[in-house]
């Protein structure tokens, strides 16, 4: 067996399928597909997920959500996520309950390094990533969920809100985010700073949103840890509103002693179109 054949075999062990693999199962009833989804063969789990998504049958939501929490095979997990996103809005209420429950890839502390890419950061939470695929229909549910008392889950929801705004231009969450920012800075909740950091990052999905600029400038006036400062600078650059006040505050950080803050300020300066 040559190298390429080994790679193909390994991918199939992880649930990869071809279009031809699906056709023998397309006429199975939902109950049969759910049984396949719960089986031991990763390829059949992928097949079942693909067909359930194509059918859009809401009876598949709970089994798919359950499978999403346990699936280890890469291609099967991707297919399950895509199936739920195809079913769309009816999946959202169930996916919200899974925020923070799948895997341990979510951020739990402030970052050590500035995020240099121009895109919105990839949502790490698997349920959240699926809601990003669903897009605008998920926004009202997420806005309601921001009032949850579970701060870790709220942090994942903040990522999703920002990513949906960046992807679709949906601005309905802007005012709720401003409310949460005011509350977070006033009450000093979340002493580790992660919730505040995620709110600031979420604003980077709302390009040309004038309402967000002044509250972000106020953050730069206060004594926050470097990750809060560099994320605020990055977000101001992403919003792309170049007022004299923004120019003054961003410019004041270009020679900052903290290197990540300095890089964030330089990048924001360029994105805002200020002359060097």
N, C-alpha and C positions, 0 to 999 in steps of 0.2 A: 504494500500500500504506500503510494507516494505522499508527499507532504500535502498537496492540495486535497487529495482524497481524505486524509486524516482531518483536515480542517472542516470539510463538508460533514464528515461523520460527527465531529464534535458539535458543530452547529445544530445538527438534527437532534443530538442528545439534549441540547438546550432548548429544543422546541421549534427550531426553524422548519418551515414547511414551504412547499411550492404550490401554485394555484391548482395543479392537478390533484394534490392531496385532499383538497376540500370537496371536490365534486361527488365522491361516494356518500357524503354525509349531509348534503344540503336538504334532503327531504326528511331528515330526522325531526321528530317533534321536540318542543322545548324541553320536555322532561328528559328525553334521551340525550340531548345536548348537555343538560346540567349534569347528568350522570357521567358523561365523558369528561366534563370539566373537573369533576372530582376524582378522576381516575389516576393511575400511576404513570401513564404514557404522556410525556411532555408534548409530543407532537399532536396527540389527540386533544390535549387540553388547549393547545393553540388553535386547532381546527374548530373546536367547540366555541371558543371565545370569538373567533372571526365570524362564525355564522350567527351567533347570538347578537353580535353587534349589527350585522347586516339586516337581521330581522327587526331590530328595534323593539323587541318584545320586553315590556317592563317586568315581566315575570323573571327575566334573567338578571335583574339588577342585584338582588340580594346574593344569589350564588356567585355572581361576578365580584361583588365587593368582598365576600368571604374569601374567594380565591386570591384576590389581590393582596390580602393580608398574609397569605401563607406561601404564595408561589415563589419558587427559587430559580426556576429556569428563565433565562433572560428573554427569549423570544415569546414564551408563553405569557410572561408578565407584561410585556409590551402589548401583546394582543388583547389581554384583559383590559388594560387601561384604555386602549383604542376603542374597544367594544363599549365600555361605559361612556366614553365621550361621544360615540355615535348615537347612543340612546339619548344622550343630551340632558336637558333640564330635569327630567324625572330622577336622574342619578344623583343630582347635587345634594339633596337632603341627606342621603346615605353616605356620600363621600365626605361631607363636612364632619360627620361623626367619626370618621377615620383619620382626621387630621392629627398628626403627631403620633399615630399608632403604628405605622408601618416603617420598619427599619430604624436605624440610628444615625442617619446621614444628616439630620437637621442640625442647624447651628444652635449651639447652647451657650455660647459666649461671644464676646466681641472679637472681631477678626484681628489677626496680627498684621495683615497686609491689605493695602488699598486694592480694590478691584479696578483694573485698568481698562477693561473692555468697554466699548460704547454701548453694547446691548444690555438689556435688563438681565440681571443674574438668573441663572437657571434655578427654578424652584426645586429644592432638594426633597421636599416631602412628596411621596408618591401619590397620595390622594390629592394633594394640592396641584401637582403637575397634571393630573387628569382633568381637574376643573379648569385649568388654564386652557386645555384643549377644547373644553366645552365653551369657554369664552363668556360673552355678554350675559347669557341666561343665568350664569352663576352669581353675578354681581349682587343682586338683591339679597340672596341668601347669605352671602359673605358679609354684607353690611350689617345684617341682623346679628350674625355670629360674633362680630367684633365686640358685642356687649357681654360675651361669655366671661365667666369668672376664671376659666382655665387659661392662664396667661401663656403657657407653652403652645396650646392650640391656637390661640389668638395670634401669636407670632407667625405661625404657619399661614394663617388666613391673610395676614398683612402681606406676605410674600405673593400670595395668589392675586390679591387685589391689584397690587402694583404691576404684576406680570400681565394680567388681563388688560389693564389700562394701556400698557405699552404695546400690546399686541393688537388691540382692537380700537383704541381711542375712546373707550367707554369711561366717562368722567363722573358717573353717578356716585362713586365712592369718595370724591374729593372732599366734600364738606364733612362727611363722617370722619375722614382721616384728620382733617384740621381740628375737629372736636377732640379726637383722641390725642393729638399732639399737644393741644392746650392742657388737657387733663394730665398727661404724662409729665410735662415740664412743670406744671403747678404742684402736683401732689407728690412728685418724686417717686412714683411707683416703679417697681422693677429696678431695684438698686444696682443690678448688674449692668443696666443700660441696654440690654438686648432689645427690649420692646421699643424703646425710643429709637434705636438704630434702625430697626426694621420699618418703623413708621417713616423715618427720613428716607430710607431707601425706596419705599413704596412710592413716594412722591416723584421719584425719577421717572416713573412711567407716565406722568401727566405733563407732557411737553406743553410749553406756552401757557401754563396755568398761573396767572398773575397772583391769585389768592395765596399760593404757597410760598411766594418769594419772601414777604416780610417776616413770617414766622421762622423761616429758615435763617434769615439774616440775624434774627434775635438769638438764635442758638449760637451763632458765631461770636456773639458778644459775651457769651458766658463761658465759665471755666469747665468745659466738658472734657472727657478723655479724648486722646487723639483719634480713635476710630469714629467717634461721633462727629468730630470736626471734619475729618477727611471725607466721611460719607455725605455730610452736609454740602461740602464744596463740590463733590462729584454730582450730587443731585441738582445743585444750582446750575452747573454746567449742562446737565441733561435737559433741564427745563428750558434753557436757551432764552432767557429774558435778560437783556443786557442794559440795565438801568445804571445811572451814575452810582447809586448806593451799592449795587452788586459789584460794580467795578472796584469801588473803594475797598469793600470788605474782602473780596477774593484776592485783590492785589496785596492786601496786608499780610497774606499768608504765603506769598511766593518765596520769601526768604526765611520761612519758619525753620527753627532748628530741628524739628521732627521731620525726617526725610519723607515719610509717607504722606504727611500733611502737605509738604512742599510739592511733591509730585501731583497730588490731587488739585492743588491750587493752580499749578502750571497747566494741567490738562483742562480744568474748567475755564481758565483764561483763554485758551485757544478755542474751545468750543463756543464760548460767548463772543468770539470774533474781535477781541480787544487787540490792538496793535502791541507788538512786543517792545 
